[in-house]
Amino acid sequence: MNSLDLAKRDMTLGYGGRTFVLRAYREDGTWQVVIVERRTPISHWLGPTADSATCLAAAAGFIAATVDAACGPLDVTP
């Protein structure tokens, strides 16, 4: 039986006019991520990482790539 590990990090990300909630949590010594939009979990292929910052950065990159693929790249120049 695994020991109980309650480490988690939450982040809200707005991209392409949409809002996503990211939750990184530690399980068996590695960090996993859950991505949610409008109470719906989004399937992804992201693997475990060694730390929460890397985990959240990978999830943010995944969201940007997915939204850009569906809607075209966003113009972020001022």
Summary of the structure (lengths in Angstrom):
residues: 78
radius of gyration: 13.8
end to end distance: 52.5
largest distance: 52.5
contacts: 177
relative contact order: 0.20
helix: 26%
strand: 37%
